[in-house]
Amino acid sequence: MPIRRTEFDSGLRVVTERMPGVRSVAFSLWVLAGSRDEPPPISGSSHFLEHLLFKGTKTRTAKDIADAFDAVGGELNAFTAKEYTCYYARVLDRDLPMAVEHLSDMLQRSVIRTADFDSEKQVILEEINVHEDTPDDLIHDLFTETLWADHPLGRPILGTRKSIVAAGRDQVRRFYKKHYVPGNVVVVAAGSVEHQTLLSMLGEHMGTGRIRSEGPSAWNMREAGNPPAPSGRSDVKRRKTEQAHICIGTNGVSRHDPDRFALGIVNVALGGGMSSRLFQEIREKRGLVYSVYSYQTMYAEAGLFCAYAGTTPNRAQEVIDLMRRELSDVAEKGLTPEEFERAKGHMKGSLVLSQEDPGGRMSRLGKSEISHGEILTLGQMLRRIDAVTLKDARRVAERVLSQPMSLTVLGPFSKGAIA
């Protein structure tokens, strides 16, 4: 079995996938703590912690950590999402012990010094400034706030200027102590790695304790609350930009929904490639945009479906009307057999290509274990995609795209300029 899984009495889980023929390892620590876990006054704490864990431990400085990975040509990084935070490294297989030692130390023994906290606060404020100055990125946060204004999933991952300025070291440290516990941590490695060898390394650096089980187990996933209702609101944010940035969408499906593979196919057909409806109708036939696409994002109790386009401001209304028309047409009539088969082939091919390197495998395993509590092999995922029928795709298209649609537009518009 290339994929192996071990769970310890502490709740710590370890998942590995051995890939014959590669010399590198992608190693990661996934923590079940993201922006949705933060009370509004400490919004941005998960992302703040992501930065602070690179600032040094009881025995290592930030430069010591950076030097160790640079000396072997390795990669060390992290990212924060709505529902989890991931710290990862990619190194040669011979350097895996170093990566395990350093990342374990960072996770467990970061000191979060006051001086580091204050300096990193300024770095994060600059990151927020960069985000605000990148309208084609910012629009997606604004759209989520429009769709789910009163729900934790609608909050920005970075936090706000107000919450970051007000953040105190003790608040962030309490968040760290509460959420960074063994039962919230998943260790994942893919590439040239032996499962038992990795368990030995973790035993040395993380004190893993007794093994509870080997292989799949019934893990209690993040408790899903009531899904937020799609607001159906429209919001135009005035900004002096060269383009109008447009997002239209509604609720998708949760990551546990059996229709998630069917919606994936609908998404590809609508805006997932150069042959998709949105690309062909809006860019190829009319030349109204450079960038147009759609995507879906899945969470514990809900999902998000969104279509994006960027266009010249005086063409924004025309593009919005075309996007609405295509979404409505698929909701009412579904996909054609040709669109369905092409989208299914695209989805399978993209999945296989994404798994050609250890980083892609590591990411899939980590997201599956910490979010789904279920790890599917590549073959199992391909079979689930193959099992989707045209009828399934039409049903989920009607189910999702018939809901109230929210619209968010960012650009140089006066009030009432966009309908």
Secondary structure, DSSP 8 states (H G I E B T S, - for coil): --EEEEEETTS-EEEEEE-TT--EEEEEEEES--GGGS-GGGTTHHHHHHHHTTSBBSS-BHHHHHHHHHTTT-EEEEEE-SS-EEEEEEEEGGGHHHHHHHHHHHHHHB---HHHHHHHHHHHHHHHHHHHT-HHHHHHHHHHHHHTTTSGGGS-TT--HHHHHH--HHHHHHHHHHH-SGGGEEEEEEES--HHHHHHHHHHHH---SEEEES------------------EEEEE---SSEEEEEEEE---TT-TTHHHHHHHHHHHHSSTTSHHIIIIIITT--EEEEEEEEEE-SS-EEEEEEEEE-GGGHHHHHHHHHHHHHHHHHH---HHHHHHHHHHHHHHHHHHTSSHHHHHHHHHHIIIIIS----HHHHHHHHHH--HHHHHHHHHHHHTS--EEEEEES--TTS--
